[in-house]
């Protein structure tokens, strides 16, 4: 993470604003092409690192809700979020991002059918095949045009992200 420093010159006065916070470093990994910056200028989360390391469900869902800054938050602040997720869903009131835990393609379809093309929901689709083999999933609604389905194994480690690169 880096610190953000802003210098403003207004009517001959120089104002220096120092703020500490989470400013994402530039992502130069090959997977950045899969999840590029949106047209609103926000950095879309890259799940390739957590996928490679088979990250825990908790870490992946918090990444979807808060971005890389979730690691900077106090664990006490995250406890209500974790409790809500264990009950099935959480909506971040600060940015509107949502995570829903699902275990069937029909549940994911109810959440995403308006945003995703019909071909994803067909019985012979790659998504249907993934749900058939790995029904332990979370739907992350990160932005208006940015939704992912995150698949987890029996030990709640990330083993798949849909859509995939390709």
Secondary structure, 3 states (H helix, E strand, C coil): CEEEEEEEEECCEEEEEEEEEEECCCCCCHHHHCCCCCCCCCCCCCCHHHHHCCCEHHHHHHHHHHHHHHHHCCHHHHHHHHHHHHHCEEECCCCCCEEEEECCHHHHHHHHCCCCCHHHHCCCCHHHHHHHHCCCEEEEEEECCEEEEEEECCCCEEEEEECCCC
